[in-house]
Amino acid sequence: MMNKIVLAFLSLAMPLATMAQGDCKIKGQADKSRSGEYVYVTYGRSVADSAKIASDGSFAIDMRADDQLYSCGEKSSRKSVAFVCEKGTVKIDLLKGQIEGGKQNKLLSELKSSLQKPETLYEQEMKSLSEAAMSEKEKETKAEEIYSKAVEGLKSTVKECVKHNPSSQVAAYALCYVYSMLSVEEFFDFYDLLSEKTRQYPQLNDIYKSFEAQRKTAEGKMFVDFTIKGGSLSATDVSLSDFVGKGRYVLVDFWATWCGPCKREIPNLRQIYKDYGDKITVLSVAVWDKREATEKFIKQNDMPWNHIVDAQQIPTDAYGISGIPQIILFAPDGTIVKRDLRGEQIRQILEEVLK
């Protein structure tokens, strides 16, 4: 599944005026070849401060300590290092991606180190697996086991961080790190433990909105309507409710032409349409894509079912979709039967509901 949500630690905005002298003194090291360029401190998508890189690669910034989690980096390199703006001196090495500071930054450094352990072990085990004398099927099964173990290791690390540091935005950073591996229930189990201040971490706010949308559009919930102006192939306005809730099962595929996994589902959808097109409605909704690219692809790839094009983020925001393809089956009355359908699952669920 291709992931859409990207945690934007750097902003392209122009730097704001340097803040007044504060009680968090940042001493940093960047690549000296970037002398004369700027380092930016950002909070979410907002630039909080900036400093020019000296000839030896050093930079310094004084900020008011507020215990919030910021990011420091060079706009031109798009690399950044997260740090907590706490009282005292915070040392940031952009070359090594390392930080030193007080209690909060020590916690952040330890968290990063703990998160790396399951990932490193995963890479080592996968390398060994690739060299093992096993059948491809055995390797596939083993790979799933290795991945599951790595995910559980990451979740366990985040659980401990959130449980013991609910008032620190380091816990929010931890939750953001694993959000794509969590179910809706798991996410809110973590989120509900956090303090109000911790929840204000900008990246977590964006992720929360996605999971809240998923919760509102979970299986068993009534569909959420949306309208795309000029979204039909004939450029007229079109709504999801033009298809859903009309007395037939509706299979909706949210996709894009640049998405490899999406394109691999097309032959499967084509066969589903041939086999069940007289019993169900099939609808493809093109998101995050150019209208011209979608229309050209439809014409070239035998896709005779219904389409909504140029939908961009409207449907994905409504349904909390962070990765595509996302295939959802709606019941005749508009309730959501199943989300996250792929491949043979589609045929299996249709056989069940159409009996």
Secondary structure by P-SEA (a helix, b strand, c coil): cccccccccccccccccccccccbbbbbccccccccbbbbbbcccccccbbbbccccbbbbbbccccbbbbbbcccccbbbbbbbcccbbbbccccccccccaaaaaaaaaaaaaaaaaaaaaaaaaaaaaccccaaaaaaaaaaaaaaaaaaaaaaaaaaaaaccccaaaaaaaaaccccccaaaaaaaaaacccccccaaaaaaaaaaaaaaaaacccccbbbbbbcccccccccccccccccccbbbbbbbcccccaaaaaaaaaaaaaaaaccccbbbbbbbccccaaaaaaaaaaccccccccccccaaaaaaaccccccbbbbbcccccccccccccaaaaaaaaaaac
